Amino acid sequence: MNFRIITLIFIGLSSFYGLSQSLSFSEIKAYERANYNREVTLCDKLAGHPSDPEGVSDGVTQEAMDKPAAISACLKALKKDSENPRLNYQLARAYGYSGRHVESDPYRLKALRAGYPQSLFVIGYIRIEGWDGREADPCYGGELVRRSAEAGRFAGLVGFPHYVMTGTFKDCTSYPKIDNNEISYFLDEAEKKAEDYYQQILVKTLKTYFDKKSDNTGYTSDVFKQIFDGKSLEGWHGDTNYWRVENGTLVGEVTPTTPLKSNTFLIWQGGEPADFELKLEFRISEAGNSGINYRSETLDSIPYALRGYQADIDGKIRYTGQNYEERKRTTLAYRGEKVIISSQGDPDEVGSLRANVKNNCWQSREVVSQLGESDSLKTKIKFEDWNELYLIVEGNRMRHFVNGILMSDVQDDDSVNRKMSGKLGMQVHVGPPMKVEYRNIRLKNL
């Protein structure tokens, strides 16, 4: 069965060419319909896509579109509502059909930045296939298609499983996220949304192929796996006075009525990773203090507490990116440092660990090189906005990346105090009212 052919039967793609640039995933927001005007405009009638799940009119096919009239109507509508992603997408569509691809780019990217589902799918498809002679990027495009499926776009619900099962992402190491349970969910949702005989046959064929090929071995042995479902705290343990799920994100919050006496963690219950890679996105308020602990241990004396390595995060961006060991050796590497850690001189002496900490920093460390000036690296981290965190933890080496930039690099030769595996958790720190959010939390064991 040629799944490429059968998938293209239903996609009904626009000639939506002309992608001259990309957005990082942290720049693409979760689409929030309530934030935008849903009033039907002439732009919707003349340029709306018939299969757009967020469309407010019947839409029009490429063949039936009056392109000059559609462009004029959409430009007029955007003068009144310039940030509306639906209108931006529709203007880009009209420009694209007219062959005016350079002019369509700013509007296409604005719709993508808002996470508009139709834009996610169409741009993702083009990036996967490399249409119009442009260089293909199946990993980037695949993540966009996956997110369109999350948003309920039928083409994404069947398109993403199709690409997974045909090996399109076999060489992708980070994106897209692939999880068998999610693929099964996408196909179940597609079955509910199938509107005609051909769509029903397509979904049944894909489901049969998926059930046969997955064979309990899955498609995910060498890729990142989602460890937060975006819907609940299932698989996590923590104090629900401070942790909740909201709009697909994991939220930690301290309010004036819920002050903290000690740092509290939401702890992952899925194991104690040793060598791994972790990817996630975070956003933190200016007063916030948080971090991701790993290779950590719980404390009997304090509920929901962890002791161990931490990828530090704070709202004022003083410490974000550094390696800090919670309740133990304190700062191991400041932002911009590559360091080698060694044991204290008299490890058997009682109190020697505490005595080897000065100014909240471990003294038995050597800075072997600079990765960059701390203040310069700080400019690469977005204030009160979404950032990408990437941890590579292998053997005794721990690297922290923010937005693709290496912020700290630790080689821990301290065989007395280091840990080679342990619990994973997110922190809310003692202090003033604050809020931290996490999403797209993915883990790959090495």
Contacts in CASP RR format, 6 or more apart in sequence:
PFRMAT RR
TARGET T0000
AUTHOR 0000-0000-0000
METHOD contacts of the structure
MODEL  1
MNFRIITLIFIGLSSFYGLSQSLSFSEIKAYERANYNREVTLCDKLAGHP
SDPEGVSDGVTQEAMDKPAAISACLKALKKDSENPRLNYQLARAYGYSGR
HVESDPYRLKALRAGYPQSLFVIGYIRIEGWDGREADPCYGGELVRRSAE
AGRFAGLVGFPHYVMTGTFKDCTSYPKIDNNEISYFLDEAEKKAEDYYQQ
ILVKTLKTYFDKKSDNTGYTSDVFKQIFDGKSLEGWHGDTNYWRVENGTL
VGEVTPTTPLKSNTFLIWQGGEPADFELKLEFRISEAGNSGINYRSETLD
SIPYALRGYQADIDGKIRYTGQNYEERKRTTLAYRGEKVIISSQGDPDEV
GSLRANVKNNCWQSREVVSQLGESDSLKTKIKFEDWNELYLIVEGNRMRH
FVNGILMSDVQDDDSVNRKMSGKLGMQVHVGPPMKVEYRNIRLKNL
1 205 0 8 1.000
1 209 0 8 1.000
3 162 0 8 1.000
3 165 0 8 1.000
3 166 0 8 1.000
3 205 0 8 1.000
3 206 0 8 1.000
3 209 0 8 1.000
4 162 0 8 1.000
4 166 0 8 1.000
6 202 0 8 1.000
6 205 0 8 1.000
7 158 0 8 1.000
7 159 0 8 1.000
7 162 0 8 1.000
7 202 0 8 1.000
9 198 0 8 1.000
9 202 0 8 1.000
10 154 0 8 1.000
10 155 0 8 1.000
10 158 0 8 1.000
10 198 0 8 1.000
10 199 0 8 1.000
10 202 0 8 1.000
11 125 0 8 1.000
11 155 0 8 1.000
11 159 0 8 1.000
12 51 0 8 1.000
12 155 0 8 1.000
13 122 0 8 1.000
13 125 0 8 1.000
14 49 0 8 1.000
14 62 0 8 1.000
14 93 0 8 1.000
14 96 0 8 1.000
14 97 0 8 1.000
14 122 0 8 1.000
15 62 0 8 1.000
15 96 0 8 1.000
15 97 0 8 1.000
15 99 0 8 1.000
16 92 0 8 1.000
16 93 0 8 1.000
16 96 0 8 1.000
16 104 0 8 1.000
16 108 0 8 1.000
16 122 0 8 1.000
16 123 0 8 1.000
16 126 0 8 1.000
17 96 0 8 1.000
17 99 0 8 1.000
17 101 0 8 1.000
17 126 0 8 1.000
17 131 0 8 1.000
17 132 0 8 1.000
17 134 0 8 1.000
18 96 0 8 1.000
18 101 0 8 1.000
18 102 0 8 1.000
18 104 0 8 1.000
18 105 0 8 1.000
18 126 0 8 1.000
18 132 0 8 1.000
18 134 0 8 1.000
19 105 0 8 1.000
19 108 0 8 1.000
19 123 0 8 1.000
19 126 0 8 1.000
19 127 0 8 1.000
19 134 0 8 1.000
20 102 0 8 1.000
20 105 0 8 1.000
21 105 0 8 1.000
21 109 0 8 1.000
22 127 0 8 1.000
22 137 0 8 1.000
22 140 0 8 1.000
23 109 0 8 1.000
23 112 0 8 1.000
23 113 0 8 1.000
24 388 0 8 1.000
24 403 0 8 1.000
25 143 0 8 1.000
25 175 0 8 1.000
25 281 0 8 1.000
25 388 0 8 1.000
25 440 0 8 1.000
26 281 0 8 1.000
26 382 0 8 1.000
26 385 0 8 1.000
26 386 0 8 1.000
26 387 0 8 1.000
26 388 0 8 1.000
26 403 0 8 1.000
27 113 0 8 1.000
27 386 0 8 1.000
28 112 0 8 1.000
28 113 0 8 1.000
28 115 0 8 1.000
28 120 0 8 1.000
28 147 0 8 1.000
29 113 0 8 1.000
29 114 0 8 1.000
29 115 0 8 1.000
29 386 0 8 1.000
30 115 0 8 1.000
30 247 0 8 1.000
30 248 0 8 1.000
30 249 0 8 1.000
30 439 0 8 1.000
31 54 0 8 1.000
31 85 0 8 1.000
31 114 0 8 1.000
31 115 0 8 1.000
31 116 0 8 1.000
31 117 0 8 1.000
31 151 0 8 1.000
32 247 0 8 1.000
33 54 0 8 1.000
36 81 0 8 1.000
36 83 0 8 1.000
36 84 0 8 1.000
36 85 0 8 1.000
36 86 0 8 1.000
37 81 0 8 1.000
37 84 0 8 1.000
38 56 0 8 1.000
39 56 0 8 1.000
40 56 0 8 1.000
40 57 0 8 1.000
41 73 0 8 1.000
41 77 0 8 1.000
41 87 0 8 1.000
42 73 0 8 1.000
42 76 0 8 1.000
42 77 0 8 1.000
43 70 0 8 1.000
43 73 0 8 1.000
43 74 0 8 1.000
43 76 0 8 1.000
43 77 0 8 1.000
43 78 0 8 1.000
43 87 0 8 1.000
43 90 0 8 1.000
43 91 0 8 1.000
44 55 0 8 1.000
44 56 0 8 1.000
44 57 0 8 1.000
44 59 0 8 1.000
44 86 0 8 1.000
44 87 0 8 1.000
44 90 0 8 1.000
45 57 0 8 1.000
45 58 0 8 1.000
45 59 0 8 1.000
45 60 0 8 1.000
45 73 0 8 1.000
46 60 0 8 1.000
46 65 0 8 1.000
46 66 0 8 1.000
46 69 0 8 1.000
46 70 0 8 1.000
46 73 0 8 1.000
46 74 0 8 1.000
46 94 0 8 1.000
47 59 0 8 1.000
47 60 0 8 1.000
47 65 0 8 1.000
47 70 0 8 1.000
47 71 0 8 1.000
47 73 0 8 1.000
47 74 0 8 1.000
47 90 0 8 1.000
47 91 0 8 1.000
47 93 0 8 1.000
47 94 0 8 1.000
48 55 0 8 1.000
48 57 0 8 1.000
48 59 0 8 1.000
48 60 0 8 1.000
48 90 0 8 1.000
48 93 0 8 1.000
49 55 0 8 1.000
49 59 0 8 1.000
49 89 0 8 1.000
49 90 0 8 1.000
49 93 0 8 1.000
49 118 0 8 1.000
50 58 0 8 1.000
50 59 0 8 1.000
50 60 0 8 1.000
50 61 0 8 1.000
51 118 0 8 1.000
51 154 0 8 1.000
51 155 0 8 1.000
52 59 0 8 1.000
52 86 0 8 1.000
52 89 0 8 1.000
52 117 0 8 1.000
52 118 0 8 1.000
53 117 0 8 1.000
53 118 0 8 1.000
53 151 0 8 1.000
53 152 0 8 1.000
53 153 0 8 1.000
53 154 0 8 1.000
54 86 0 8 1.000
54 116 0 8 1.000
54 117 0 8 1.000
54 118 0 8 1.000
55 86 0 8 1.000
55 118 0 8 1.000
56 86 0 8 1.000
60 70 0 8 1.000
62 97 0 8 1.000
65 94 0 8 1.000
65 97 0 8 1.000
67 94 0 8 1.000
67 97 0 8 1.000
67 98 0 8 1.000
68 98 0 8 1.000
70 90 0 8 1.000
70 94 0 8 1.000
71 91 0 8 1.000
71 94 0 8 1.000
71 95 0 8 1.000
71 98 0 8 1.000
74 87 0 8 1.000
74 90 0 8 1.000
74 91 0 8 1.000
74 94 0 8 1.000
75 91 0 8 1.000
77 84 0 8 1.000
77 87 0 8 1.000
78 84 0 8 1.000
78 87 0 8 1.000
78 88 0 8 1.000
78 91 0 8 1.000
78 107 0 8 1.000
81 87 0 8 1.000
83 110 0 8 1.000
83 114 0 8 1.000
85 110 0 8 1.000
85 111 0 8 1.000
85 113 0 8 1.000
85 114 0 8 1.000
85 115 0 8 1.000
85 116 0 8 1.000
85 119 0 8 1.000
86 111 0 8 1.000
86 116 0 8 1.000
88 107 0 8 1.000
88 108 0 8 1.000
88 110 0 8 1.000
88 111 0 8 1.000
88 114 0 8 1.000
88 116 0 8 1.000
89 107 0 8 1.000
89 108 0 8 1.000
89 111 0 8 1.000
89 116 0 8 1.000
89 118 0 8 1.000
89 119 0 8 1.000
91 104 0 8 1.000
91 107 0 8 1.000
92 104 0 8 1.000
92 105 0 8 1.000
92 107 0 8 1.000
92 108 0 8 1.000
92 111 0 8 1.000
92 119 0 8 1.000
93 104 0 8 1.000
95 101 0 8 1.000
95 103 0 8 1.000
95 104 0 8 1.000
95 107 0 8 1.000
96 104 0 8 1.000
108 119 0 8 1.000
108 123 0 8 1.000
111 118 0 8 1.000
111 119 0 8 1.000
112 119 0 8 1.000
112 120 0 8 1.000
112 123 0 8 1.000
112 144 0 8 1.000
115 147 0 8 1.000
115 151 0 8 1.000
117 148 0 8 1.000
117 151 0 8 1.000
117 152 0 8 1.000
117 153 0 8 1.000
118 148 0 8 1.000
118 153 0 8 1.000
120 144 0 8 1.000
120 145 0 8 1.000
120 147 0 8 1.000
120 148 0 8 1.000
120 151 0 8 1.000
120 153 0 8 1.000
121 144 0 8 1.000
121 145 0 8 1.000
121 148 0 8 1.000
121 153 0 8 1.000
121 155 0 8 1.000
121 156 0 8 1.000
123 141 0 8 1.000
123 144 0 8 1.000
124 140 0 8 1.000
124 141 0 8 1.000
124 142 0 8 1.000
124 144 0 8 1.000
124 145 0 8 1.000
124 148 0 8 1.000
125 141 0 8 1.000
125 145 0 8 1.000
125 155 0 8 1.000
126 132 0 8 1.000
126 134 0 8 1.000
127 136 0 8 1.000
127 137 0 8 1.000
127 138 0 8 1.000
127 140 0 8 1.000
127 141 0 8 1.000
127 142 0 8 1.000
127 144 0 8 1.000
128 136 0 8 1.000
128 137 0 8 1.000
128 138 0 8 1.000
128 141 0 8 1.000
128 142 0 8 1.000
128 145 0 8 1.000
128 163 0 8 1.000
128 168 0 8 1.000
129 136 0 8 1.000
130 136 0 8 1.000
130 137 0 8 1.000
138 163 0 8 1.000
138 168 0 8 1.000
138 169 0 8 1.000
138 172 0 8 1.000
139 169 0 8 1.000
139 171 0 8 1.000
139 172 0 8 1.000
139 173 0 8 1.000
139 174 0 8 1.000
139 175 0 8 1.000
139 176 0 8 1.000
140 175 0 8 1.000
141 176 0 8 1.000
142 160 0 8 1.000
142 163 0 8 1.000
142 168 0 8 1.000
142 169 0 8 1.000
142 175 0 8 1.000
142 176 0 8 1.000
143 175 0 8 1.000
143 176 0 8 1.000
143 177 0 8 1.000
145 156 0 8 1.000
145 159 0 8 1.000
145 160 0 8 1.000
145 163 0 8 1.000
145 176 0 8 1.000
146 156 0 8 1.000
146 160 0 8 1.000
146 176 0 8 1.000
146 177 0 8 1.000
148 155 0 8 1.000
148 156 0 8 1.000
148 160 0 8 1.000
149 156 0 8 1.000
149 157 0 8 1.000
149 159 0 8 1.000
149 160 0 8 1.000
149 186 0 8 1.000
149 189 0 8 1.000
152 189 0 8 1.000
152 193 0 8 1.000
154 190 0 8 1.000
154 193 0 8 1.000
154 194 0 8 1.000
154 199 0 8 1.000
156 186 0 8 1.000
157 186 0 8 1.000
157 187 0 8 1.000
157 189 0 8 1.000
157 190 0 8 1.000
157 193 0 8 1.000
158 186 0 8 1.000
158 187 0 8 1.000
158 190 0 8 1.000
158 202 0 8 1.000
158 203 0 8 1.000
158 206 0 8 1.000
160 176 0 8 1.000
160 183 0 8 1.000
160 186 0 8 1.000
161 183 0 8 1.000
161 186 0 8 1.000
161 187 0 8 1.000
161 206 0 8 1.000
161 210 0 8 1.000
162 206 0 8 1.000
163 169 0 8 1.000
164 178 0 8 1.000
164 183 0 8 1.000
164 219 0 8 1.000
165 206 0 8 1.000
165 209 0 8 1.000
165 210 0 8 1.000
165 213 0 8 1.000
165 219 0 8 1.000
169 176 0 8 1.000
169 178 0 8 1.000
169 223 0 8 1.000
172 223 0 8 1.000
173 223 0 8 1.000
174 224 0 8 1.000
174 279 0 8 1.000
174 390 0 8 1.000
177 223 0 8 1.000
177 224 0 8 1.000
177 225 0 8 1.000
177 226 0 8 1.000
177 440 0 8 1.000
177 442 0 8 1.000
178 219 0 8 1.000
178 220 0 8 1.000
178 223 0 8 1.000
178 224 0 8 1.000
179 220 0 8 1.000
179 225 0 8 1.000
179 226 0 8 1.000
180 214 0 8 1.000
180 218 0 8 1.000
180 219 0 8 1.000
180 220 0 8 1.000
182 226 0 8 1.000
183 210 0 8 1.000
183 214 0 8 1.000
183 219 0 8 1.000
184 210 0 8 1.000
187 203 0 8 1.000
187 206 0 8 1.000
187 207 0 8 1.000
187 210 0 8 1.000
190 199 0 8 1.000
190 203 0 8 1.000
190 206 0 8 1.000
191 200 0 8 1.000
191 203 0 8 1.000
191 204 0 8 1.000
191 207 0 8 1.000
193 199 0 8 1.000
194 200 0 8 1.000
194 202 0 8 1.000
194 203 0 8 1.000
222 444 0 8 1.000
223 444 0 8 1.000
224 277 0 8 1.000
224 279 0 8 1.000
224 442 0 8 1.000
224 443 0 8 1.000
224 444 0 8 1.000
225 442 0 8 1.000
225 443 0 8 1.000
225 444 0 8 1.000
226 440 0 8 1.000
226 441 0 8 1.000
226 442 0 8 1.000
227 235 0 8 1.000
227 268 0 8 1.000
227 270 0 8 1.000
227 441 0 8 1.000
227 442 0 8 1.000
227 443 0 8 1.000
228 236 0 8 1.000
228 250 0 8 1.000
228 438 0 8 1.000
228 439 0 8 1.000
228 440 0 8 1.000
228 441 0 8 1.000
230 245 0 8 1.000
230 248 0 8 1.000
230 249 0 8 1.000
230 250 0 8 1.000
230 439 0 8 1.000
231 245 0 8 1.000
231 248 0 8 1.000
232 245 0 8 1.000
233 240 0 8 1.000
233 243 0 8 1.000
233 244 0 8 1.000
233 245 0 8 1.000
233 250 0 8 1.000
233 266 0 8 1.000
235 268 0 8 1.000
235 269 0 8 1.000
235 270 0 8 1.000
236 243 0 8 1.000
236 250 0 8 1.000
236 266 0 8 1.000
236 267 0 8 1.000
236 268 0 8 1.000
236 269 0 8 1.000
237 266 0 8 1.000
237 267 0 8 1.000
237 269 0 8 1.000
237 304 0 8 1.000
238 264 0 8 1.000
238 265 0 8 1.000
238 266 0 8 1.000
238 267 0 8 1.000
238 304 0 8 1.000
239 264 0 8 1.000
239 303 0 8 1.000
239 304 0 8 1.000
241 258 0 8 1.000
242 252 0 8 1.000
242 253 0 8 1.000
242 254 0 8 1.000
242 258 0 8 1.000
242 260 0 8 1.000
242 264 0 8 1.000
242 428 0 8 1.000
243 250 0 8 1.000
243 251 0 8 1.000
243 252 0 8 1.000
243 266 0 8 1.000
243 426 0 8 1.000
243 428 0 8 1.000
244 251 0 8 1.000
244 252 0 8 1.000
244 253 0 8 1.000
245 251 0 8 1.000
248 439 0 8 1.000
249 437 0 8 1.000
249 438 0 8 1.000
249 439 0 8 1.000
250 266 0 8 1.000
250 426 0 8 1.000
250 437 0 8 1.000
250 438 0 8 1.000
250 439 0 8 1.000
250 441 0 8 1.000
251 435 0 8 1.000
251 436 0 8 1.000
251 437 0 8 1.000
252 266 0 8 1.000
252 290 0 8 1.000
252 426 0 8 1.000
252 428 0 8 1.000
252 435 0 8 1.000
252 436 0 8 1.000
252 437 0 8 1.000
253 428 0 8 1.000
253 433 0 8 1.000
253 434 0 8 1.000
253 435 0 8 1.000
253 436 0 8 1.000
254 260 0 8 1.000
254 428 0 8 1.000
254 431 0 8 1.000
254 432 0 8 1.000
254 433 0 8 1.000
254 434 0 8 1.000
254 435 0 8 1.000
255 433 0 8 1.000
256 433 0 8 1.000
259 431 0 8 1.000
260 428 0 8 1.000
260 429 0 8 1.000
260 430 0 8 1.000
260 431 0 8 1.000
261 430 0 8 1.000
262 302 0 8 1.000
262 305 0 8 1.000
262 430 0 8 1.000
263 305 0 8 1.000
263 326 0 8 1.000
263 427 0 8 1.000
263 428 0 8 1.000
263 429 0 8 1.000
263 430 0 8 1.000
264 303 0 8 1.000
264 304 0 8 1.000
264 305 0 8 1.000
264 427 0 8 1.000
264 428 0 8 1.000
265 293 0 8 1.000
265 304 0 8 1.000
265 305 0 8 1.000
265 306 0 8 1.000
265 425 0 8 1.000
265 426 0 8 1.000
265 427 0 8 1.000
265 428 0 8 1.000
266 304 0 8 1.000
266 425 0 8 1.000
266 426 0 8 1.000
267 298 0 8 1.000
267 304 0 8 1.000
267 306 0 8 1.000
267 423 0 8 1.000
267 424 0 8 1.000
267 425 0 8 1.000
268 423 0 8 1.000
268 424 0 8 1.000
268 425 0 8 1.000
271 422 0 8 1.000
271 423 0 8 1.000
271 424 0 8 1.000
272 295 0 8 1.000
272 421 0 8 1.000
272 422 0 8 1.000
272 423 0 8 1.000
272 424 0 8 1.000
273 294 0 8 1.000
273 295 0 8 1.000
273 393 0 8 1.000
273 421 0 8 1.000
273 422 0 8 1.000
273 424 0 8 1.000
273 443 0 8 1.000
273 445 0 8 1.000
274 295 0 8 1.000
274 395 0 8 1.000
274 420 0 8 1.000
274 421 0 8 1.000
274 422 0 8 1.000
274 445 0 8 1.000
275 393 0 8 1.000
275 394 0 8 1.000
275 395 0 8 1.000
275 445 0 8 1.000
275 446 0 8 1.000
276 294 0 8 1.000
276 391 0 8 1.000
276 393 0 8 1.000
276 394 0 8 1.000
276 443 0 8 1.000
276 444 0 8 1.000
276 445 0 8 1.000
276 446 0 8 1.000
277 390 0 8 1.000
277 391 0 8 1.000
277 392 0 8 1.000
277 393 0 8 1.000
277 443 0 8 1.000
277 444 0 8 1.000
277 446 0 8 1.000
278 292 0 8 1.000
278 294 0 8 1.000
278 389 0 8 1.000
278 390 0 8 1.000
278 391 0 8 1.000
278 393 0 8 1.000
278 424 0 8 1.000
278 441 0 8 1.000
278 442 0 8 1.000
278 443 0 8 1.000
278 444 0 8 1.000
279 388 0 8 1.000
279 389 0 8 1.000
279 390 0 8 1.000
279 391 0 8 1.000
279 440 0 8 1.000
279 441 0 8 1.000
279 442 0 8 1.000
280 292 0 8 1.000
280 388 0 8 1.000
280 389 0 8 1.000
280 438 0 8 1.000
280 439 0 8 1.000
280 440 0 8 1.000
280 441 0 8 1.000
280 442 0 8 1.000
281 386 0 8 1.000
281 387 0 8 1.000
281 388 0 8 1.000
281 389 0 8 1.000
281 438 0 8 1.000
281 439 0 8 1.000
281 440 0 8 1.000
282 290 0 8 1.000
282 313 0 8 1.000
282 386 0 8 1.000
282 387 0 8 1.000
282 389 0 8 1.000
282 436 0 8 1.000
282 437 0 8 1.000
282 438 0 8 1.000
283 384 0 8 1.000
283 385 0 8 1.000
283 386 0 8 1.000
283 387 0 8 1.000
283 436 0 8 1.000
283 437 0 8 1.000
284 290 0 8 1.000
284 313 0 8 1.000
284 314 0 8 1.000
284 315 0 8 1.000
284 384 0 8 1.000
284 434 0 8 1.000
284 435 0 8 1.000
284 436 0 8 1.000
284 437 0 8 1.000
285 315 0 8 1.000
285 384 0 8 1.000
285 434 0 8 1.000
285 435 0 8 1.000
285 436 0 8 1.000
286 315 0 8 1.000
286 316 0 8 1.000
286 383 0 8 1.000
286 384 0 8 1.000
287 315 0 8 1.000
287 431 0 8 1.000
287 432 0 8 1.000
287 433 0 8 1.000
287 434 0 8 1.000
288 314 0 8 1.000
288 315 0 8 1.000
288 316 0 8 1.000
288 429 0 8 1.000
288 432 0 8 1.000
288 434 0 8 1.000
288 435 0 8 1.000
288 436 0 8 1.000
289 313 0 8 1.000
289 314 0 8 1.000
289 315 0 8 1.000
289 427 0 8 1.000
289 429 0 8 1.000
289 430 0 8 1.000
289 431 0 8 1.000
289 434 0 8 1.000
290 313 0 8 1.000
290 314 0 8 1.000
290 426 0 8 1.000
290 427 0 8 1.000
290 428 0 8 1.000
290 429 0 8 1.000
290 434 0 8 1.000
290 436 0 8 1.000
291 310 0 8 1.000
291 311 0 8 1.000
291 312 0 8 1.000
291 313 0 8 1.000
291 426 0 8 1.000
291 427 0 8 1.000
291 436 0 8 1.000
292 310 0 8 1.000
292 311 0 8 1.000
292 313 0 8 1.000
292 389 0 8 1.000
292 391 0 8 1.000
292 424 0 8 1.000
292 425 0 8 1.000
292 426 0 8 1.000
292 427 0 8 1.000
293 306 0 8 1.000
293 308 0 8 1.000
293 309 0 8 1.000
293 310 0 8 1.000
293 326 0 8 1.000
293 423 0 8 1.000
293 424 0 8 1.000
293 425 0 8 1.000
293 426 0 8 1.000
293 427 0 8 1.000
294 308 0 8 1.000
294 309 0 8 1.000
294 310 0 8 1.000
294 311 0 8 1.000
294 391 0 8 1.000
294 393 0 8 1.000
294 422 0 8 1.000
294 423 0 8 1.000
294 424 0 8 1.000
294 425 0 8 1.000
295 308 0 8 1.000
295 309 0 8 1.000
295 393 0 8 1.000
295 419 0 8 1.000
295 420 0 8 1.000
295 421 0 8 1.000
295 422 0 8 1.000
295 423 0 8 1.000
296 306 0 8 1.000
296 307 0 8 1.000
296 308 0 8 1.000
296 309 0 8 1.000
296 310 0 8 1.000
296 326 0 8 1.000
296 419 0 8 1.000
296 422 0 8 1.000
296 423 0 8 1.000
296 424 0 8 1.000
296 425 0 8 1.000
297 306 0 8 1.000
297 307 0 8 1.000
297 308 0 8 1.000
297 419 0 8 1.000
297 422 0 8 1.000
297 423 0 8 1.000
298 305 0 8 1.000
298 306 0 8 1.000
298 307 0 8 1.000
298 423 0 8 1.000
299 305 0 8 1.000
299 306 0 8 1.000
299 307 0 8 1.000
299 327 0 8 1.000
305 327 0 8 1.000
306 326 0 8 1.000
306 327 0 8 1.000
306 423 0 8 1.000
306 425 0 8 1.000
306 427 0 8 1.000
307 326 0 8 1.000
307 327 0 8 1.000
307 328 0 8 1.000
308 325 0 8 1.000
308 326 0 8 1.000
308 327 0 8 1.000
308 328 0 8 1.000
308 419 0 8 1.000
309 323 0 8 1.000
309 324 0 8 1.000
309 325 0 8 1.000
309 326 0 8 1.000
309 332 0 8 1.000
309 393 0 8 1.000
309 398 0 8 1.000
309 419 0 8 1.000
310 323 0 8 1.000
310 324 0 8 1.000
310 325 0 8 1.000
310 326 0 8 1.000
310 427 0 8 1.000
311 321 0 8 1.000
311 323 0 8 1.000
311 389 0 8 1.000
311 391 0 8 1.000
311 400 0 8 1.000
312 319 0 8 1.000
312 320 0 8 1.000
312 321 0 8 1.000
312 322 0 8 1.000
312 323 0 8 1.000
312 324 0 8 1.000
313 319 0 8 1.000
313 320 0 8 1.000
313 321 0 8 1.000
313 389 0 8 1.000
313 436 0 8 1.000
314 320 0 8 1.000
315 383 0 8 1.000
315 384 0 8 1.000
317 378 0 8 1.000
317 381 0 8 1.000
317 383 0 8 1.000
319 335 0 8 1.000
320 335 0 8 1.000
320 378 0 8 1.000
320 381 0 8 1.000
320 387 0 8 1.000
320 402 0 8 1.000
320 407 0 8 1.000
321 335 0 8 1.000
321 381 0 8 1.000
321 389 0 8 1.000
321 400 0 8 1.000
321 402 0 8 1.000
321 407 0 8 1.000
321 408 0 8 1.000
322 331 0 8 1.000
322 333 0 8 1.000
322 334 0 8 1.000
322 335 0 8 1.000
322 337 0 8 1.000
322 400 0 8 1.000
322 407 0 8 1.000
322 408 0 8 1.000
323 331 0 8 1.000
323 332 0 8 1.000
323 333 0 8 1.000
323 398 0 8 1.000
323 400 0 8 1.000
323 408 0 8 1.000
323 410 0 8 1.000
324 330 0 8 1.000
324 331 0 8 1.000
324 332 0 8 1.000
325 331 0 8 1.000
325 332 0 8 1.000
325 362 0 8 1.000
326 427 0 8 1.000
328 353 0 8 1.000
328 417 0 8 1.000
329 341 0 8 1.000
329 353 0 8 1.000
329 356 0 8 1.000
329 357 0 8 1.000
329 362 0 8 1.000
329 414 0 8 1.000
329 417 0 8 1.000
330 357 0 8 1.000
330 360 0 8 1.000
330 361 0 8 1.000
330 362 0 8 1.000
331 360 0 8 1.000
331 361 0 8 1.000
331 362 0 8 1.000
332 339 0 8 1.000
332 341 0 8 1.000
332 362 0 8 1.000
332 365 0 8 1.000
332 410 0 8 1.000
332 412 0 8 1.000
333 339 0 8 1.000
333 365 0 8 1.000
333 408 0 8 1.000
333 409 0 8 1.000
333 410 0 8 1.000
334 374 0 8 1.000
334 408 0 8 1.000
335 374 0 8 1.000
335 377 0 8 1.000
335 378 0 8 1.000
335 407 0 8 1.000
335 408 0 8 1.000
336 370 0 8 1.000
336 371 0 8 1.000
336 372 0 8 1.000
336 373 0 8 1.000
336 374 0 8 1.000
336 377 0 8 1.000
336 407 0 8 1.000
336 408 0 8 1.000
337 367 0 8 1.000
337 370 0 8 1.000
337 371 0 8 1.000
337 408 0 8 1.000
337 409 0 8 1.000
338 367 0 8 1.000
338 368 0 8 1.000
338 369 0 8 1.000
338 370 0 8 1.000
338 371 0 8 1.000
338 408 0 8 1.000
338 409 0 8 1.000
338 410 0 8 1.000
338 411 0 8 1.000
339 365 0 8 1.000
339 366 0 8 1.000
339 367 0 8 1.000
339 368 0 8 1.000
339 408 0 8 1.000
339 409 0 8 1.000
339 410 0 8 1.000
339 411 0 8 1.000
340 365 0 8 1.000
340 366 0 8 1.000
340 368 0 8 1.000
340 411 0 8 1.000
340 413 0 8 1.000
341 362 0 8 1.000
341 364 0 8 1.000
341 365 0 8 1.000
341 410 0 8 1.000
341 411 0 8 1.000
341 412 0 8 1.000
341 413 0 8 1.000
341 414 0 8 1.000
341 418 0 8 1.000
342 364 0 8 1.000
342 365 0 8 1.000
342 366 0 8 1.000
342 413 0 8 1.000
342 414 0 8 1.000
343 364 0 8 1.000
343 413 0 8 1.000
343 414 0 8 1.000
343 415 0 8 1.000
343 416 0 8 1.000
343 417 0 8 1.000
344 352 0 8 1.000
344 353 0 8 1.000
344 355 0 8 1.000
344 356 0 8 1.000
344 363 0 8 1.000
344 364 0 8 1.000
344 416 0 8 1.000
345 352 0 8 1.000
345 356 0 8 1.000
345 364 0 8 1.000
346 352 0 8 1.000
347 353 0 8 1.000
347 416 0 8 1.000
347 417 0 8 1.000
353 417 0 8 1.000
356 362 0 8 1.000
356 363 0 8 1.000
356 364 0 8 1.000
357 363 0 8 1.000
364 414 0 8 1.000
371 377 0 8 1.000
371 406 0 8 1.000
371 407 0 8 1.000
371 408 0 8 1.000
371 409 0 8 1.000
377 405 0 8 1.000
377 407 0 8 1.000
380 402 0 8 1.000
380 403 0 8 1.000
380 405 0 8 1.000
381 387 0 8 1.000
381 402 0 8 1.000
381 403 0 8 1.000
382 403 0 8 1.000
386 439 0 8 1.000
387 402 0 8 1.000
387 403 0 8 1.000
388 401 0 8 1.000
388 402 0 8 1.000
388 403 0 8 1.000
388 404 0 8 1.000
389 400 0 8 1.000
389 401 0 8 1.000
389 402 0 8 1.000
390 400 0 8 1.000
390 401 0 8 1.000
390 402 0 8 1.000
390 404 0 8 1.000
391 398 0 8 1.000
391 399 0 8 1.000
391 400 0 8 1.000
391 401 0 8 1.000
392 398 0 8 1.000
392 399 0 8 1.000
392 401 0 8 1.000
393 399 0 8 1.000
394 446 0 8 1.000
395 420 0 8 1.000
396 411 0 8 1.000
396 412 0 8 1.000
396 413 0 8 1.000
396 418 0 8 1.000
396 420 0 8 1.000
397 409 0 8 1.000
397 410 0 8 1.000
397 411 0 8 1.000
397 412 0 8 1.000
398 409 0 8 1.000
398 410 0 8 1.000
398 412 0 8 1.000
399 406 0 8 1.000
399 408 0 8 1.000
399 409 0 8 1.000
399 410 0 8 1.000
400 406 0 8 1.000
400 407 0 8 1.000
400 408 0 8 1.000
400 409 0 8 1.000
401 407 0 8 1.000
412 418 0 8 1.000
424 443 0 8 1.000
426 436 0 8 1.000
426 438 0 8 1.000
428 434 0 8 1.000
428 436 0 8 1.000
END
